[in-house]
């Protein structure tokens, strides 16, 4: 599933309540999606923020992420653990992926790769890795580690019925749905599907996945 990122983290509103240009561009990218966006349901009352969208080779929006809780930063777990007085970040990121079959590109020159629950699991797994690296590793080696772990995340996502995954039932739009779930030393990852033309992945740290619920976002423009 080859995609490119279109936008970064959500920019804050400008003084006087007016949106900055970068915030407007961010939400515009989400508005271009032909599928609904998902986030945590109303039981979560903390901060929510846009992250980024990914596009297919023909420029169509294929997936995107929405954060909940503390905005995560790249952290060395050893350093974080050494700071006993510093609270751990608590966040959950919801990844929405368009449920697309294999299809022709817009210019008719080839086929675009199909998406599945495995796509959501892989994007969630890589998302979690992007905010962490092992404490025993020098920062200069992180890129090599991340490449290796990305391949591992892909292999795990391609084997959702394997021993690394368990099953977890969580509500989606108020209806129980089955998710594939796994934990690691860096946090947790889960992936499932909806009845609304989208797959949902999620990852987090410091927030338990067991009490989460997901719901369709009625107006993504409110996040700007």
Secondary structure as UniProt FT lines:
FT   STRAND          4..5
FT   HELIX           15..17
FT   HELIX           21..31
FT   STRAND          38..40
FT   TURN            42..43
FT   STRAND          48..55
FT   TURN            57..58
FT   STRAND          61..69
FT   STRAND          75..76
FT   HELIX           77..82
FT   TURN            84..85
FT   STRAND          91..98
FT   STRAND          103..104
FT   TURN            106..107
FT   STRAND          111..112
FT   HELIX           117..129
FT   TURN            130..131
FT   STRAND          132..133
FT   TURN            135..136
FT   HELIX           139..141
FT   HELIX           142..157
FT   TURN            160..161
FT   TURN            163..164
FT   STRAND          166..172
FT   TURN            173..174
FT   STRAND          175..184
FT   TURN            185..186
FT   STRAND          187..193
FT   STRAND          198..205
FT   TURN            210..211
FT   STRAND          214..216
FT   HELIX           220..223
//
